């Protein structure tokens, strides 16, 4: 769980981000979840677009994706989702 202050900082950072992936008419498949998880591992903060062809609601997709990736939802605006997952290993690698 992230604090409101941290959430506000992450929202500010996310404004400049381009979406790294899209959820289409297939919905949340294993490949979509794996791709999101790998992107979160590499970047910690990602933006996802839910296409209009997706039958599920954007908030439902956000909740399900966050649960499966063990990430926090920063915000959901329209068809855009911003997710955050802290990567402890990234900080350890930077120190070495």
PyMOL commands that set and color helices and strands:
alter all, ss='L'
color gray80, all
select helices_A, chain A and resi 4-14+30-43+58-69+88-95
alter helices_A, ss='H'
color red, helices_A
select strands_A, chain A and resi 21-23+45-50+72-77+80-84
alter strands_A, ss='S'
color yellow, strands_A
deselect
rebuild
show_as cartoon
